[in-house]
């Protein structure tokens, strides 16, 4: 006959449930599995749980909490996936407060978790769309776009991200929303260029920059966190996260390809603007800062956190571009060095700001994710040009891998948990 749990077992059930809620909030905010496990372990210690073990994948958490002779195993599923760096920072600060206080009550932790879960996004739809527009405009400039392409990318990305934000918050399928947002961004860009042409304000060909309008859909956050999961030997989470990121990207890329086929466009690189090297370098520094700031704010970072990410990234990203264009470095080598430098800077500044390092490093390297070559790879493979597709695809994959390697090296140099296996 089954027996009713005694008071100690009921107490463990409550404690385990609170710890699991913390994990679900962390996972739904977009962080890697290693960070989810660390957050749950810290809260479990504060709640006087003797031992806590967890297995985390992209959408599922399995935990076991031990206290005395009792243990509790629970399984939870997280279906709402996204990026919310403000929530990650709130959870980090909560864990620090709980550890500083020592043993805490279940009611204290529950109240904190309820507050964090109920906190709305920092920015409304219009501002969130504006941040995406700024990021894509800066991205376009860094990819040699001219003024018309930059303005078109700004308009297309703003409208596309606005639609994406509204539909995702209504619970629609992520892949379908991604395709709609990508198609709308490209169409808005092309409408803008065509209106200028009809008005006689431009006589050149500016359609080649339409890919930049959809770069806000490049899943930089899951690509980087998935690769870092692999670096921590967490293959179940890392492979799943990278697969999800690839599916998001392919959904966006095929939508952009569909628009290009309908209107007869090709994502050829735009011609670089003619300007002196000092001016170009200064503008690249500014564009790098604006791009990272836009991505960080789009990820729901507070202004202070987003500004730090922008300041950390602007010089390394500019040096990365210069190393490739002026010193003929391989793009992946330049990306690895730049990402490592960003990781080292973040390791120094993040603890002083009391924010998780990932909230600084990932937005900072997102500006380096090779979205344009990846889009071109999908375009050419869809058109049957295998050699072109292979060239762009391999280049994009190597650069993404190099970014993860650079961040992982910085982690190993500054964090004992990454430098040694326990």
C-alpha positions as CSV (number, residue, x, y, z in Angstrom):
1,X,0.0,0.0,0.0
2,X,1.3,3.5,-0.9
3,X,2.1,5.6,2.2
4,X,1.5,9.3,2.7
5,X,4.7,11.4,2.7
6,X,5.8,12.6,6.1
7,X,6.6,16.2,6.9
8,X,10.3,15.9,5.9
9,X,9.4,14.5,2.5
10,X,6.7,17.2,1.9
11,X,9.3,19.8,2.8
12,X,11.7,18.4,0.3
13,X,9.0,18.3,-2.4
14,X,8.5,22.1,-1.8
15,X,12.1,22.9,-1.9
16,X,12.7,20.8,-5.0
17,X,9.8,22.5,-6.7
18,X,11.2,26.0,-6.1
19,X,14.7,25.0,-7.4
20,X,13.1,23.6,-10.5
21,X,11.2,26.8,-11.1
22,X,14.5,28.7,-11.1
23,X,15.9,26.3,-13.7
24,X,12.8,26.7,-15.9
25,X,13.1,30.5,-15.8
26,X,16.8,30.3,-16.6
27,X,16.3,27.9,-19.5
28,X,13.4,30.0,-21.0
29,X,15.6,33.1,-20.9
30,X,18.1,31.5,-23.3
31,X,21.1,30.7,-21.3
32,X,23.3,27.5,-21.7
33,X,22.7,24.4,-19.8
34,X,25.8,24.9,-17.6
35,X,24.4,28.2,-16.3
36,X,21.0,26.6,-15.7
37,X,22.6,23.9,-13.6
38,X,24.7,26.4,-11.7
39,X,21.7,28.6,-10.9
40,X,19.7,25.6,-9.6
41,X,22.6,24.3,-7.5
42,X,23.2,27.7,-5.8
43,X,19.5,28.0,-4.9
44,X,19.4,24.4,-3.7
45,X,22.3,25.1,-1.3
46,X,20.6,28.1,0.1
47,X,17.5,26.0,0.7
48,X,19.6,23.5,2.7
49,X,19.3,20.7,0.0
50,X,22.1,18.3,0.7
51,X,22.8,17.4,-2.9
52,X,21.2,18.5,-6.2
53,X,21.7,16.9,-9.6
54,X,20.3,18.0,-12.9
55,X,20.2,17.0,-16.5
56,X,19.3,19.9,-18.8
57,X,18.5,19.8,-22.6
58,X,17.1,22.5,-24.8
59,X,13.5,22.1,-23.6
60,X,13.6,19.7,-20.7
61,X,15.0,19.6,-17.1
62,X,15.4,16.5,-15.0
63,X,16.4,17.1,-11.4
64,X,17.0,15.1,-8.2
65,X,17.2,16.7,-4.8
66,X,18.6,14.8,-1.8
67,X,18.0,15.7,1.9
68,X,18.8,13.2,4.6
69,X,17.4,9.8,3.6
70,X,14.8,11.3,1.2
71,X,15.2,12.3,-2.5
72,X,12.9,13.9,-5.0
73,X,13.1,13.5,-8.8
74,X,11.2,15.8,-11.1
75,X,10.9,16.4,-14.8
76,X,9.8,19.6,-16.4
77,X,9.4,20.9,-20.0
78,X,10.0,24.4,-21.2
79,X,8.2,25.2,-24.5
80,X,8.8,29.0,-24.6
81,X,12.3,29.6,-25.9
82,X,13.8,33.0,-26.3
83,X,16.4,35.4,-25.0
84,X,15.9,37.6,-22.0
85,X,19.2,38.9,-20.5
86,X,17.4,41.0,-17.9
87,X,15.9,37.9,-16.4
88,X,19.3,36.2,-16.5
89,X,20.8,39.1,-14.5
90,X,17.9,39.1,-12.1
91,X,18.3,35.3,-11.4
92,X,22.1,35.8,-10.9
93,X,21.5,38.6,-8.4
94,X,18.9,36.5,-6.6
95,X,21.2,33.6,-6.3
96,X,24.0,35.8,-4.9
97,X,21.6,37.3,-2.3
98,X,20.4,33.9,-1.2
99,X,24.0,32.6,-0.8
100,X,25.0,35.7,1.2
101,X,22.1,35.2,3.6
102,X,22.9,31.6,4.2
103,X,19.9,29.3,4.8
104,X,16.6,30.9,3.7
105,X,13.0,29.9,3.8
106,X,11.0,28.5,0.9
107,X,8.6,31.5,1.2
108,X,11.5,33.9,0.6
109,X,12.7,32.2,-2.5
110,X,9.2,31.7,-3.9
111,X,8.5,35.5,-3.5
112,X,11.7,36.3,-5.4
113,X,11.0,33.8,-8.1
114,X,7.4,35.1,-8.5
115,X,8.7,38.7,-8.8
116,X,11.2,37.8,-11.5
117,X,8.7,35.6,-13.4
118,X,6.1,38.5,-13.4
119,X,8.5,41.2,-14.6
120,X,7.4,42.4,-18.0
121,X,9.8,43.1,-20.9
122,X,11.8,46.3,-20.4
123,X,10.8,47.7,-23.8
124,X,7.5,47.8,-25.7
125,X,7.1,46.5,-29.2
126,X,8.0,49.7,-31.0
127,X,11.3,50.2,-29.1
128,X,12.2,46.5,-29.4
129,X,11.7,46.9,-33.2
130,X,13.8,50.0,-33.2
131,X,16.7,48.2,-31.5
132,X,16.6,45.5,-34.1
133,X,16.5,48.2,-36.8
134,X,19.6,49.9,-35.4
135,X,21.5,46.6,-35.2
136,X,20.8,45.6,-38.8
137,X,21.6,49.1,-40.1
138,X,25.0,48.9,-38.3
139,X,25.4,45.3,-39.6
140,X,24.7,46.5,-43.1
141,X,27.5,49.2,-42.9
142,X,30.0,46.7,-41.6
143,X,29.2,44.5,-44.6
144,X,30.1,47.4,-47.0
145,X,26.6,48.7,-47.6
146,X,26.0,52.3,-48.7
147,X,23.5,54.8,-47.3
148,X,20.5,53.6,-49.2
149,X,21.1,49.9,-48.2
150,X,21.6,51.0,-44.6
151,X,18.3,52.9,-44.5
152,X,16.5,50.1,-46.3
153,X,17.9,47.5,-43.8
154,X,16.8,49.8,-40.9
155,X,13.2,50.0,-42.2
156,X,13.0,46.3,-43.1
157,X,14.4,45.0,-39.8
158,X,12.2,47.3,-37.8
159,X,9.0,46.2,-39.4
160,X,10.0,42.5,-39.4
161,X,11.1,42.5,-35.7
162,X,7.8,44.3,-34.7
163,X,5.8,41.5,-36.4
164,X,8.0,38.8,-34.9
165,X,7.6,40.2,-31.3
166,X,3.8,40.5,-31.6
167,X,3.3,37.0,-33.0
168,X,5.8,35.3,-30.6
169,X,4.1,36.8,-27.6
170,X,0.8,35.4,-28.9
171,X,2.3,31.9,-28.8
172,X,2.6,31.2,-32.6
173,X,5.0,28.6,-33.9
174,X,8.6,30.0,-33.9
175,X,9.6,28.7,-37.3
176,X,6.5,30.0,-39.0
177,X,6.9,33.4,-37.3
178,X,10.6,33.5,-38.4
179,X,9.6,32.9,-42.0
180,X,6.9,35.6,-42.0
181,X,9.3,38.1,-40.4
182,X,12.1,37.4,-42.8
183,X,9.8,37.7,-45.9
184,X,8.3,41.0,-44.6
185,X,11.7,42.5,-43.9
186,X,12.9,41.7,-47.4
187,X,9.8,43.0,-49.0
188,X,9.8,46.3,-47.0
189,X,13.5,46.8,-48.0
190,X,12.6,46.2,-51.7
191,X,9.6,48.5,-51.5
192,X,11.8,51.3,-50.1
193,X,14.4,50.9,-52.9
194,X,11.7,50.8,-55.6
195,X,10.0,53.9,-54.2
196,X,13.3,55.8,-54.4
197,X,13.8,54.5,-58.0
198,X,10.3,55.7,-59.0
199,X,10.8,59.0,-57.4
200,X,14.0,59.5,-59.4
201,X,16.2,59.8,-56.3
202,X,18.5,56.9,-57.2
203,X,19.7,55.4,-60.4
204,X,22.0,52.7,-59.1
205,X,21.3,49.1,-58.2
206,X,20.7,48.8,-54.4
207,X,18.8,45.5,-54.2
208,X,22.0,43.6,-53.2
209,X,21.7,44.7,-49.6
210,X,18.3,43.2,-48.9
211,X,19.8,40.4,-46.9
212,X,20.9,42.8,-44.2
213,X,17.2,43.6,-43.4
214,X,16.8,40.1,-42.1
215,X,20.0,39.8,-40.1
216,X,18.1,40.3,-36.8
217,X,16.8,36.8,-37.3
218,X,20.3,35.2,-37.2
219,X,20.2,33.1,-34.0
220,X,23.5,34.4,-32.5
221,X,22.6,33.7,-28.9
222,X,21.7,30.0,-29.3
223,X,24.6,29.4,-31.7
224,X,27.1,30.7,-29.1
225,X,25.5,29.2,-26.0
226,X,25.1,25.8,-27.9
227,X,28.8,25.8,-28.8
228,X,29.7,26.7,-25.2
229,X,27.6,23.8,-24.0
230,X,29.7,21.5,-26.3
231,X,32.8,23.0,-24.8
232,X,31.6,21.9,-21.4
233,X,31.0,18.4,-22.8
234,X,27.2,18.8,-22.4
235,X,26.4,17.2,-25.8
236,X,22.7,16.6,-25.3
237,X,22.1,20.3,-24.7
238,X,24.7,21.6,-27.1
239,X,23.6,19.6,-30.1
240,X,19.9,20.3,-29.4
241,X,20.5,24.0,-29.1
242,X,22.6,24.2,-32.3
243,X,20.0,22.2,-34.1
244,X,17.3,24.6,-33.0
245,X,19.5,27.6,-34.1
246,X,20.1,26.0,-37.5
247,X,16.3,25.4,-38.0
248,X,15.6,29.0,-37.1
249,X,18.2,30.3,-39.5
250,X,17.1,27.9,-42.3
251,X,13.5,29.1,-41.8
252,X,14.6,32.7,-42.3
253,X,17.0,32.0,-45.1
254,X,14.4,30.1,-47.2
255,X,11.9,32.9,-46.7
256,X,14.5,35.5,-48.0
257,X,15.4,33.1,-50.8
258,X,11.7,32.8,-51.8
259,X,11.4,36.6,-52.0
260,X,14.6,36.8,-54.1
261,X,13.3,34.2,-56.5
262,X,9.9,35.9,-57.0
263,X,11.5,39.3,-57.7
264,X,14.6,38.1,-59.5
265,X,17.3,39.2,-57.1
266,X,20.7,37.8,-56.1
267,X,22.4,38.5,-52.7
268,X,25.6,39.8,-54.3
269,X,27.9,41.8,-52.1
270,X,27.3,45.6,-52.3
271,X,30.1,47.8,-53.5
272,X,32.1,49.4,-50.6
273,X,32.0,53.1,-50.2
274,X,35.1,55.0,-51.2
275,X,36.5,56.8,-48.1
276,X,39.8,57.3,-46.3
277,X,41.1,54.6,-44.0
278,X,41.0,56.8,-40.8
279,X,37.3,57.8,-41.4
280,X,36.4,54.2,-42.3
281,X,38.0,52.8,-39.1
282,X,36.2,55.4,-37.0
283,X,32.9,54.6,-38.6
284,X,33.5,50.9,-38.1
285,X,34.1,51.5,-34.4
286,X,30.8,53.5,-34.2
287,X,28.9,50.9,-36.2
288,X,30.2,48.1,-34.0
289,X,29.1,49.9,-30.9
290,X,25.7,50.7,-32.3
291,X,25.2,47.2,-33.6
292,X,26.0,45.5,-30.3
293,X,24.0,48.0,-28.4
294,X,21.0,47.3,-30.7
295,X,21.3,43.5,-30.3
296,X,21.7,43.8,-26.5
297,X,18.7,46.0,-26.2
298,X,16.7,43.6,-28.5
299,X,17.7,40.8,-26.1
300,X,16.0,42.8,-23.3
301,X,19.2,44.1,-21.6
302,X,19.0,47.1,-19.4
303,X,20.7,50.2,-20.8
304,X,23.7,49.9,-18.5
305,X,24.3,46.3,-19.4
306,X,23.8,46.9,-23.1
307,X,26.2,49.9,-23.1
308,X,28.9,47.8,-21.5
309,X,28.5,45.1,-24.1
310,X,28.8,47.7,-26.8
311,X,32.0,49.2,-25.3
312,X,33.5,45.8,-24.9
313,X,32.9,44.8,-28.5
314,X,33.6,47.9,-30.5
315,X,37.4,47.8,-30.6
316,X,37.8,44.0,-30.9
317,X,35.3,43.9,-33.8
318,X,37.0,46.7,-35.6
319,X,40.4,45.1,-35.2
320,X,38.8,41.8,-36.5
321,X,37.7,43.5,-39.7
322,X,41.0,45.2,-40.1
323,X,42.9,42.0,-39.7
324,X,40.9,40.4,-42.5
325,X,40.8,43.3,-44.9
326,X,44.2,44.9,-44.3
327,X,46.4,42.1,-43.0
328,X,44.8,39.2,-44.9
329,X,44.1,37.1,-41.9
330,X,41.8,34.1,-42.3
331,X,38.4,35.3,-41.1
332,X,38.1,32.4,-38.6
333,X,41.5,33.3,-37.0
334,X,40.5,36.9,-36.6
335,X,37.1,35.9,-35.2
336,X,38.7,33.6,-32.6
337,X,41.2,36.3,-31.4
338,X,38.4,39.0,-31.2
339,X,36.1,36.7,-29.3
340,X,38.8,35.7,-26.9
341,X,39.6,39.4,-26.3
342,X,35.9,40.1,-25.6
343,X,35.7,37.1,-23.2
344,X,38.7,38.4,-21.3
345,X,37.3,41.9,-21.1
346,X,34.0,40.6,-20.0
347,X,35.6,38.4,-17.3
348,X,37.1,41.6,-15.8
349,X,34.1,43.9,-16.1
350,X,31.1,41.6,-15.5
351,X,31.8,40.8,-11.9
352,X,32.3,44.5,-11.2
353,X,28.8,45.2,-12.7
354,X,27.3,42.2,-10.9
355,X,25.9,40.7,-14.1
356,X,26.4,37.2,-15.7
357,X,29.3,37.2,-18.1
358,X,27.1,35.7,-20.8
359,X,24.9,38.8,-20.9
360,X,27.9,40.8,-22.0
361,X,29.8,38.3,-24.2
362,X,27.0,36.9,-26.3
363,X,25.6,40.3,-27.5
364,X,29.2,41.4,-28.1
365,X,30.0,38.5,-30.4
366,X,26.6,38.4,-32.1
367,X,27.8,41.3,-34.4
368,X,30.5,38.9,-35.6
369,X,28.2,36.0,-36.5
370,X,28.5,35.6,-40.4
371,X,24.8,36.1,-41.2
372,X,25.4,37.3,-44.8
373,X,27.6,34.4,-45.9
374,X,25.2,32.0,-44.3
375,X,22.2,33.5,-46.2
376,X,24.2,33.4,-49.4
377,X,25.0,29.7,-48.8
378,X,21.2,28.9,-48.6
379,X,20.5,31.0,-51.6
380,X,23.1,29.2,-53.8
381,X,22.3,25.7,-52.7
382,X,18.6,26.4,-53.3
383,X,19.5,27.5,-56.9
384,X,21.7,24.3,-57.4
385,X,25.0,26.1,-57.3
386,X,26.7,23.7,-55.0
387,X,30.2,25.0,-55.2
388,X,29.2,28.6,-54.3
389,X,27.0,27.3,-51.5
390,X,29.8,25.1,-50.1
391,X,32.2,28.0,-50.1
392,X,29.9,30.4,-48.2
393,X,28.6,27.6,-45.9
394,X,32.0,26.3,-44.8
395,X,33.2,29.9,-44.3
396,X,30.2,30.7,-42.0
397,X,30.6,27.5,-40.1
398,X,34.3,28.0,-39.4
399,X,33.7,31.6,-38.2
400,X,30.9,30.5,-35.8
401,X,33.2,27.7,-34.5
402,X,36.0,30.2,-34.1
403,X,33.8,32.6,-32.0
404,X,32.9,29.7,-29.7
405,X,36.6,28.7,-29.4
406,X,37.7,32.2,-28.6
407,X,35.0,32.6,-25.8
408,X,35.8,29.1,-24.5
409,X,39.6,29.9,-24.3
410,X,38.8,33.1,-22.4
411,X,36.6,31.1,-20.0
412,X,39.3,28.5,-19.4
413,X,41.9,31.2,-18.6
414,X,39.6,33.0,-16.1
415,X,37.3,30.4,-14.6
416,X,38.5,27.3,-12.7
417,X,35.2,25.5,-13.5
418,X,36.1,25.7,-17.2
419,X,39.8,25.2,-16.8
420,X,39.5,21.9,-14.8
421,X,37.3,18.9,-15.0
422,X,35.9,18.0,-11.5
